[in-house]
Amino acid sequence: MGNALVVRKDRLPQSQKMQRAAQYVRMSTDYQQYSIENQAAVIATYAQLHQLTIVRTYRDEGRSGLKIKNRQGLTELLTDVRSGRVDFGHLLVFDVSRWGRFQDIDESAHYEFICREAGVKVAYCAEQFDNDNSLLSSIIKNIKRVMAAEFSRELSGKVHAAAMRLARMGFKMGGPAPFGLERHVLSNGHRRGGSLRAGERKYLSTDRVKLAPGAKEQVEVVRWIFGEYLRGATQRAIARELNERGVPSIEGHSWTRSGISNLLRQEAYIGTAIYNRGTKKLGSKRKQNPKELWIRSEGAFESIIDSDVFVRTRKALEERCVRIPEDEMLLRLRKVLMKKGKLSADIIKETPGLPSITTYLKHFGTVRDLYRLIGYTGKQGYWDKLDAYKRWVNFQLGNAVRLKEAFERSGKSASIDASNVCLRIEDTVSICFQIARWRMHVGRPIRWTIARRARRPKGWVVAVRLGEKNAAILDYVLMPSTSLSFEGQLFWFSERSRASQRIERFDTFEELSRVLLRRVGKTLPSRTERTNTRVPNEK
């Protein structure tokens, strides 16, 4: 078994290529501690029996087999095969399920076909059939693929049923705790260890998690928010005062009106646990469930808001929510236009009796469509600038996708929040993409501005810096989010102030990406270190 997980880089003559093999190993979760080693041992035995030398290993650790997304090892393998760079003639896999539990078995067959077309034979070492493309092996292999996919479906159903049962008992089934609450780990009904911080998970599968009142300061903020709303303050005014006082939200972001609205509707504050609001099974898109399918457990944990206060708050939310027909919404907006002579998001926000701009957009689409319905054209220059801004935002979104793929190729998990064009690496580091617009004023040096965002997590900021009149790309700049000190809604910098503000420039996005990959990679803990942050057993 000396070949297990060994990568031999010395090249043999081309004539011996068919005596060389690569292995692909995968485990689904961090809890399968010996899965990779077990697979490698079986593969090494197969290689020795068939006189093959293992020269390369492709691995995916802690990756689901449902989809190829985030499976850096399999993606790298297929990339090498397609490019013709492979120097081996065999690919050894433990069994059909390790290749993948794709819900569409044709996807599994497609990836194997790519290898076979490039002259690489795929062998499933622990299976009782030879993958020789015969009729019998093809039938058995497809049955195995169906069984692998069905196993995931059955397991998903069993896990969901167990989660529903535990939710009825008042336990928290995943996800972060709301602001003002925290997650406690219970073992045999007794609290064990400290509370779980954001991103941490319980150590044992037999442990359970329940919510409990969090830090005293946060609990007081929650009670203050409910009290202010019942005293007549608007959600926007509450958010503004919290931001002015420097009170951070649960993720360190600024407070928003929608954040306050969600908090006021959070039944967890009266000790009610709710589960199954939505479902996302087997990698499909999340869908909202009707209320009759929700699992509610009242009195599941200690409340921090009196039930009477919560009921009065809910009643106030309903009373202040004025539902206006769409034709009436347009009529009111047309009257404001006749009175003001112009329209803008600020005018809509500040005019009593008008729905919010967000409500208008939900009903009528874009601002341009809304204005067109009431016969308002606005200034063409404004629309031109808006169209240009949208193009640059989409351009930066494309850069975010490119950087996400680069991190995934390096073995890191990455996700994009398209609403604020931010990239999240390993649920630890945030990279936000913005636009540095060119500004020129008489008697002053050329400067650039970056707009303030309501939500910008701490981390890195990548900005495309525009040239004269914002017509083309000048270069790219990279800075820590702590460098951004805003004057009103804008952050200003010039070429002269760039160094003192810790802003680095790069000629190309590729150059910036390489630097960011190195820096973020150094700051991220290893998989072992992340695993060790879970709450340990008490002796």
N, C-alpha and C positions, 0 to 999 in steps of 0.2 A: 504493500500500500504506500510505497514511497512516493508515488506520483500524486498523492492527494493534495490538492490546492497548490501544487508546485507550478511556477511559471518559468519555463526555460526559454531564455531569449536568444540562445545561440542558434544560428540558422543552419539547417541541414541542406544538402543539395536538393534541387527541385524534384529529382527523381524519387526522393524519399518522402515527398509531401503526404502521400496517402498513409504513411506510418505516423503522422503527426495529428494530434487532436486538440481541440479546445473543449472546455467544459463550461456549462451554464448551470449555476446553482441559485436557488431562490428560497427565502423563507418569508412567511407572511407577517409575523409579529415578532416583537422583541422577546416574547415569552418562549419562543421556540429556540432555546439556548443551544441545542445540539443538532438542529436540523441541518445546517450547512455542513457540519463535520460528518454527519451520517451520510448525507448525499455524496460528499467527496470520497468517503471510504468505499461506497458501492461503486462509484464511477472509477476509482483507482483500480479496484479488483477487475472490473470489466476491461479496463485499458490493458492490464497485464495479461489477461487471458487472450486478448486479441492483438497483443504485441504492438500497442499504440503508446506513443509518448505524449503526455499532456504538456503542451507548450504555452497554453494561455488559459486564464480563468475569467469568465464574465460572471458577475454576481449581483444580485438584488437582495438586500437585507431589509426586512421589515416592510416589504412592498406587496400589495395585493396583486393577485393574478387575474383580476377581473378585466383590467385594461392595460394597455401598454404605457399609458400616461404615467410619468414619474418612475418608470422602470428603466433607470439609466443603464443598467447592465445589458438588458435585451436590446435597448435602442442602440447602444454602442456596437453590439454584435452585428445587428442588421446593417448599420452604417458601414462597418468594415467589410461585410460580405458584399454589399452593393458596390463598394468602391474597388473591389478586387484586391485589397491589400492583405487578405488572409494568406497565411502560409501553412495552413492545415487542411486536411481533407475530411476530417470527421468532427462532429459536434456531439458531445456526450451530455445527456440530460438524465437525471435520476428517473423520472417517469413522466407521463403525459400531463399530470396535474401541475408539476413544477414548471413545465413550459408555459402553462397558463390555464386559468379557469374562465376563459373567454365565454361570454354568454352567447355569442355568435360563433359557432364552431368553425365556420368558414374563415374567420379571422385567424384562428390558430393554424388552420391549414395553409393560409396565405403566407404566414411568416415562415413556416417550414418549407414551402415551395420556393421562397426567395433563396433560402440556403441551398436547396437541391439544385436549383437552376444555376447557381454559381459553382457547382461541383462539390458542395459540402454535404456529406451524408449525415443526417440526424439519427442518433441512436438513443433509445430510451432504455437505460441500462437495467432497471429493476422490473421491466415489463416481461411478460412471458411470451412475447412474439418478437420476431426479427422485423425491423422496419425496412423491408426490402421492396416495398411498393407492389407486392403481390396482392391479389384479390382478397385473400384471407386476412393479411396484415392490415389492409386498408379498412376492411369491415371492422376488425377488432379495434383499430386505432380510433375510428370515428365513434364507436360505442364508448370507448374510454373518454373521449372528448366530451360526449354528451353527459357521461357520468360525472366528470369533473365539474361541468357547468351546473348540473343538477345538485351536486353536493353543496355548492355555494348558495343556491336558491333555498335548499332545505335548511342549511345552517342559518341563513338570514332569517327565515321564518321562526326557527327555534329561538334565536337570540332576541328577536323582536317580542315573541311571546313572553320570554323570561323578563325582559325589560318592562313590559306592561304589568306583569305581576309585581315586580319590585316597586314600580311607580305607584301602584295602588297602596303600597305600604308606606308611601311618603318619602322614599329615597330619591336622590337626585341622579338622573341617568345622563351624565355627561353635560358638557357645556360650562361656561363660566358662571360665577355667582353674580346676581344683580348688585348694583352699587349699594353699600350699606350692609351686605350680607357676606358670609364666607362659608366655605365648604369644610366640613369636619369629617374625618374618617372614623367609622365605627367598626369595631371587631367584637362579634358576639354581643351586640347591643351596647357596648361600652366605647366611649371615645378613646382613641389611641393616638398618641403623638399630637403634633400641632395641626394647624389648619393648612389646607392645600393652597399654595399660591397659584397665580395664573400660569397655565401651561403644565403644572404638575399633575400627576395621576396617582391614584392609590396603588400600593405596592402589591397587594394580594387580590386575586380574583374573588376570594370569599369575603373581602372587606366590603363595606357599604359606605355611601357618602350621603350626608344630610346637610341641609342649610342651617345656619344659625346666625344670630346677630353678629355683625362684624365690628370694626373699629368704632369706638365711641364717637369719634369726630364725624365719621360717615353717617352713623345712625342719626346724629343730631341734624346733619344736613338734610337727610331724607324727611325727617319730621318737620323741619323748617320749610321745605318745599311744599309739603301738603298744607301746612298752616298758611303760607303765603297765598297759595291758590284759593283756599277757602275764604281768605280775606279780600279776594277780588283781583289779585295780581294776575297779569297775563303770563302765559308760558314763556313768551319772548322776553318779558321784563325779568322773570325769574332767572332765565339763562344769562341775561346780560349782567345781572347783579352778581351771580356766582362767578362769572368770568372776571368782573372788576375786582372782586375780593380775592381772586387767585385760587379759587377752589377747583382742584382738578377733578375731571370725571373719572369713571372707572378705568379707562385706558390712558389717562393723562391728556385727553383731548379737551378742546374747549366745549362748553355746554352749548347745546342748540335747542331750538324750540321743539323739534321732534324728539330729542332726547328727554326733555322734561315731560312731554306728552306720554312717551313710553313708560317712564318711571311712575307717573301718576296712575297708570293702568296696571301696574305690576302687582298681581295678587299674592306674590310671594311675601310681600310686606305684612300680610295678615296671616301668614303661616300656611297658605294654601299652595301645594305643589301641583303643577299642571304639566302633563306629558302628552306626547303624540299630537301636538298642534300641526305638525307636518311630518312627512316621511320622505326619505331618500334612500331607496333600496338598490343595491347592486350597481352603484355608480350612476344611476339615472338622475334626472333633474329633480330637485326638491319640489314637492307639491303640498299645498295646504290642505289639511283635513277639515271636514265639517265639525262643528262643535260637539255633535253627539258622539264623535269618536275620541274626543279628548279624555284623558284620564285625570281626574281631579281627586286630590287627597287633602281634605280640609283639616286644619289643626295638625299638620305633619311636623311642624317645628315651631319654635317660639316666634311670635309676631313682634314687629317693632312699630306697627301702626295699629291703632284701635279700629275695630271693625266699623264702628259708628263713623269715624273720620273717613274711612275708605268709602263707605256707602255714600256719604255726603259729597265726597270728591267726585265719585262716579256720576252722581246726579248733576253736579255742577258742570262736568264735562259734557254731558248730554244737553243741558240747557244752553250752554254757550256754543254748541255746535249747530250753527244755523244752516239748514239745507235749502239751497236756492235753486230753482229750475235754471237750466242752461240759458234760455232766452232772457230770463231776468238778470243773470250774471252779465250777459252781453249788454243789456240795456243800461245797467248801472255803470258799466265801464264806458259806454258811449257818452253818458251824461258827464262823467269826469273829464273825458276828452274835450267836450264842448266848453266846460268850465275852465280847464287848465290850458287848453290849446296844444297840449302834447301829453305823451304818456311815457312812463318808465317803470322799472321794477320798484324803485323807491316810492314813486307816486302811488302805485297800487298798494304797496305795503302800508303807507302812512295814511291812506284815505279810509275813514271809518265807514263801515257798511259794505266794503268790498272784500270778497274772499282773497286769500293769499295768492301770490303769483304761482305757487306750487299747485294750488287747487285749479287755477285757470289752465295750467299746462297739462294737468291730468285729464281735463275735459276736452281741451281743444288742440293739444299737440304742442307745436313750437310757438314762440312769441310772435314770429312772423305770421303764422296762420291765425293766431288770435287777433292781431291787429288788422289783418285782411278782412276778417269777418265783420269788423265794425267800420271798415272803410278808412283806416288810418295807415298811411304808407311810411311815416317817419322820415328820417333822413337817410338817403342812399349811402352816404359815407359810413353811417353806423352799421348798416347791414354788410357793407364791404369788409369793415374791420371785424365784424362778428364771424363772417365766413372765413376770413383769414385765420382768426383765432382758432376756429374749429379745426381747420386743416392742420395747424401746428399741434393742437391737442391730440389729434389722431396720429400725427407723426410720432409724437412722444409715446403714445400708447403702443405703437409698433416697436419703438425702442425698448419699452418695458417687456414686451413679449420676447424680443431677441435676448435680453439679459436674463429673463426667466429661463429660457431654454439653455443658456450657457451655464447657469447654476445647476440646472437639472442634469446636464451632461457631466458636471463635476460631482454628482452624487448628492446634491442638496435638494430638499423639497422647497418649492416656491409657488406662491399664489399671487394673483393680481386682483386688486380692488379697482375695477374700471371706473367706479364713481368718482374717485379722486386720484386716479392714475398712480397708485402706489403698489410697490412690490414687497411682499413679505417673505423673508427667507427663514426656513426652519421655525416659523412662528416666533422668531426672536428678533431679527433685524429688519427694519423698514427702510425702503428706498423709494422716495417720492420723485416723480418726474414733473418738471415745470418749464415755463418759458421765460427767458430773460429778454425783455423787450427793449429795443434801442430808444433812447431819449436824447434829444438835443435842445438846449435852451441857450439863448443868446448870452454870451459872456461867461458861459460855464463849460467845463469839459464834458465830453460825451459820457453819459451814464446809462446804466441798465436797471430795470426794475423787475422784481418778482412779486406777484400778487399774493396777499395773505389768503390763507384757506381756513375755513371753519374747522376742518379736521386735518391735522398733519401730525402723524405719529413721529416720535423722536427717532433719529437715525441719520440717513444721508439724503441729500437733495441733488438730483441730477438735472441740470437745466441746459436746454439748447439756447445758445446766445445768438441773437439775430443781429444782422448787420444794418447798414443804413436804410432807414425808412421801413425796417422790419420786413424787407423783401426777400432776404436769403439768409442762410446759415453762416454765421461768422466762425463759431467754434462751439465747444462744449465746456461747461464748468461743473465742478464737483465741490461740494462743501458739506460739512456736518450741519444738521438742522439747528444746532446751537449758535451758528454764525448769523442766523437771520434775526436781525433786530428791526422791527417794522416802525415806520413813521406813518401812522394811520393805517391804510390798507396796503402800503407798498414797502418793499425792502429795496434800498438803493445801493448801488455799488458802481465804482469806476475802475478803470484799469490801474490807476494809481493806488486805490484803496484795496484792491483785490488781495494782496498779500497779507495785509493787516487783518482782513476779515476771513483769513484761512480759506480762500477760494482758489482752487487749482483749475488751470485751463488745459484742454486737450484738443488737438487738431481734428481727431476723428472719434466717433463713438466707440469703435473697436479698441482704441488705445485706452479710453476711459474704462471700458468694460474689463479689460485685463487687470488694471490697477484695482478696481473695485472687487473683482473676484478674489484677488490675493488678500486684500484687507479684511473683507468680510469673512473669508475662510479662516483667518488667524483669530478672529474674535469669537467664532462659533465654538461651543464645546463639542467634543466628540460624542458619538452615539453612546459610549459607555458612561461618559460624564453626565449626559442628559438622563440616562436611565437611573443613575445614582441619586438624582435630585428627588426621586419619589420618596414618599414617607416610608421609612424602614420599619421592620418589625420591632416591637419592644421585647427585650430579653425577659 
